[in-house]
Amino acid sequence: MEIMDQKNSKPEEEILSQQAAQEELQEEGEPKEAKPAAPADEDMAYKDKYVRLLAEFDNMRKRHERERMQLIKYAHEEVIIECLKLYDDLERSLLAFKSKAEVDANLVRGLEMVYNRMKELMGKYEVRPIVAVGKPFDPNAQEILMQQETAEFPDGTVMEELEKGYTLGGRVVRTAKVKVAKNIN
């Protein structure tokens, strides 16, 4: 009994024999049905686009990581700025007590201990004082409160520091308040 292909109403054997004949013809050298191949330029364009997207993604990832690290590094900036006021007050108190002759030595030692702990804390968070005296005025790190005419210092040199300035991780968080020399003409 012959099984009939329901689509073509031909016997299955006949359909199979026609397929075998086509395969033999293709094997003998007749061209197979050609699929339209993508040109090499199109392949290169896709590869170039892929490489560019990959590089852009990598750059974005690195930028995001840098921004995240900066956010972590400077997240405590406002608290540090407030602590600097206390740090300066503590330093001034310590100097005042050391300059007096009739002060309890234990009080001075206690203030020194607290000051040193505060100094360690500032070092831990990379808070550094700005060195200004004897150097040329830097508007990025210093603020002029006074100018004094003098022949002792070159023009524009910081003569005196009225209030310390500080950096946090290399970034200025408080400018130094300074007195600057002005040459006499």
C-alpha positions as CSV (number, residue, x, y, z in Angstrom):
1,M,0.0,0.0,0.0
2,E,1.4,3.4,-1.0
3,I,1.4,6.2,1.5
4,M,0.2,9.4,-0.1
5,D,1.6,12.8,0.6
6,Q,-1.5,14.8,1.5
7,K,-0.2,18.0,0.1
8,N,0.9,16.9,-3.3
9,S,-1.2,13.8,-3.6
10,K,1.9,11.9,-4.8
11,P,3.2,8.7,-3.4
12,E,5.9,9.2,-0.7
13,E,8.3,7.0,-2.6
14,E,8.1,9.3,-5.6
15,I,8.7,12.4,-3.4
16,L,11.7,10.8,-1.8
17,S,13.1,9.8,-5.2
18,Q,12.8,13.3,-6.5
19,Q,14.7,14.7,-3.4
20,A,17.4,12.1,-3.9
21,A,17.8,13.1,-7.5
22,Q,18.1,16.8,-6.5
23,E,20.8,15.9,-4.0
24,E,22.7,13.9,-6.6
25,L,22.6,16.8,-9.0
26,Q,23.9,19.1,-6.3
27,E,26.7,16.7,-5.5
28,E,27.7,16.4,-9.1
29,G,28.6,20.0,-9.3
30,E,25.5,21.9,-10.0
31,P,25.3,24.9,-7.7
32,K,23.1,24.6,-4.7
33,E,20.5,27.3,-4.0
34,A,22.6,30.2,-3.0
35,K,21.7,32.1,0.1
36,P,22.5,35.7,-0.1
37,A,25.7,36.1,1.9
38,A,26.4,39.2,3.9
39,P,29.1,41.3,2.4
40,A,32.4,41.5,4.2
41,D,31.9,45.2,4.7
42,E,28.7,44.6,6.5
43,D,30.4,42.0,8.8
44,M,33.2,44.5,9.5
45,A,30.6,47.2,10.3
46,Y,28.9,44.9,12.8
47,K,32.2,44.0,14.4
48,D,33.3,47.6,14.6
49,K,30.0,48.5,16.2
50,Y,30.3,45.7,18.7
51,V,33.9,46.7,19.6
52,R,32.9,50.3,20.1
53,L,29.9,49.4,22.3
54,L,32.1,47.1,24.4
55,A,34.7,49.9,24.8
56,E,32.0,52.4,25.7
57,F,30.5,50.0,28.3
58,D,34.0,49.5,29.8
59,N,34.6,53.2,30.0
60,M,31.2,53.8,31.6
61,R,31.9,51.1,34.2
62,K,35.3,52.6,35.0
63,R,33.8,56.1,35.3
64,H,31.0,54.8,37.5
65,E,33.6,53.2,39.8
66,R,35.6,56.4,40.0
67,E,32.6,58.5,40.8
68,R,31.5,55.9,43.5
69,M,35.0,56.0,45.1
70,Q,34.9,59.8,45.1
71,L,31.5,59.9,46.7
72,I,32.7,57.6,49.4
73,K,35.9,59.6,49.9
74,Y,34.2,63.0,50.2
75,A,30.9,61.9,51.8
76,H,32.1,63.0,55.2
77,E,33.4,66.4,54.0
78,E,30.8,68.5,55.8
79,V,31.5,66.8,59.1
80,I,35.2,67.2,58.7
81,I,34.8,70.9,58.0
82,E,32.8,71.3,61.3
83,C,35.5,69.2,63.1
84,L,38.2,71.5,61.8
85,K,36.7,74.4,63.9
86,L,37.0,72.2,67.0
87,Y,40.5,71.1,66.0
88,D,41.7,74.7,65.7
89,D,40.1,75.7,69.0
90,L,41.8,72.7,70.7
91,E,45.1,73.7,69.2
92,R,44.8,77.3,70.3
93,S,43.7,76.2,73.8
94,L,46.7,73.9,74.1
95,L,49.1,76.7,73.0
96,A,47.5,79.1,75.5
97,F,47.8,76.7,78.4
98,K,51.4,75.8,77.5
99,S,52.4,79.5,77.5
100,K,51.1,80.1,81.0
101,A,53.4,79.3,83.9
102,E,50.8,78.4,86.6
103,V,48.8,75.7,84.8
104,D,48.2,72.2,86.0
105,A,50.5,69.9,84.1
106,N,47.8,67.2,84.0
107,L,45.5,69.6,82.3
108,V,48.1,70.3,79.6
109,R,48.8,66.5,79.2
110,G,45.1,65.8,78.9
111,L,44.7,68.5,76.2
112,E,47.7,67.1,74.4
113,M,46.2,63.6,74.4
114,V,42.9,64.8,73.0
115,Y,44.8,67.0,70.4
116,N,46.9,64.1,69.3
117,R,43.9,61.8,68.9
118,M,42.2,64.5,66.8
119,K,45.3,64.8,64.7
120,E,45.4,61.0,64.1
121,L,41.7,61.2,63.1
122,M,42.5,64.0,60.6
123,G,45.4,62.0,59.2
124,K,43.2,58.9,58.8
125,Y,40.8,60.9,56.6
126,E,43.7,62.5,54.7
127,V,43.0,66.0,56.1
128,R,46.2,68.0,55.7
129,P,47.0,71.6,56.6
130,I,47.9,74.0,53.8
131,V,51.4,75.3,54.2
132,A,51.3,79.0,53.2
133,V,53.8,81.2,55.1
134,G,56.8,82.2,52.9
135,K,55.2,80.9,49.7
136,P,53.6,82.8,46.9
137,F,49.9,83.6,47.3
138,D,47.7,80.8,45.7
139,P,44.1,82.0,45.1
140,N,42.9,78.4,44.9
141,A,44.1,77.6,48.5
142,Q,44.3,80.9,50.2
143,E,42.2,84.0,50.9
144,I,43.8,87.4,51.4
145,L,42.5,89.1,54.5
146,M,45.2,91.7,54.8
147,Q,48.1,93.2,52.7
148,Q,51.1,94.8,54.3
149,E,53.7,97.0,52.6
150,T,57.1,95.6,53.3
151,A,60.6,95.2,51.8
152,E,61.2,92.1,53.8
153,F,59.2,89.7,51.6
154,P,58.8,89.6,47.8
155,D,55.6,91.0,46.4
156,G,52.7,88.5,46.7
157,T,54.3,86.3,49.3
158,V,52.3,85.1,52.3
159,M,53.7,86.8,55.4
160,E,51.4,85.4,58.0
161,E,48.7,82.8,58.3
162,L,45.7,84.2,60.2
163,E,43.6,81.0,60.0
164,K,44.8,77.6,58.8
165,G,43.5,76.1,55.6
166,Y,43.1,72.4,55.0
167,T,42.8,69.9,52.2
168,L,40.8,66.6,52.2
169,G,42.4,64.0,50.0
170,G,44.1,66.8,48.0
171,R,41.0,68.9,47.5
172,V,40.8,72.2,49.4
173,V,38.0,72.1,52.0
174,R,38.9,75.3,53.8
175,T,41.1,78.1,52.4
176,A,43.9,79.6,54.5
177,K,43.2,83.2,55.6
178,V,46.5,85.0,55.1
179,K,48.4,88.3,55.2
180,V,50.2,89.0,51.9
181,A,53.3,91.2,51.3
182,K,53.0,94.2,49.1
183,N,56.3,95.7,48.0
184,I,57.0,99.4,48.6
185,N,57.7,101.2,45.3
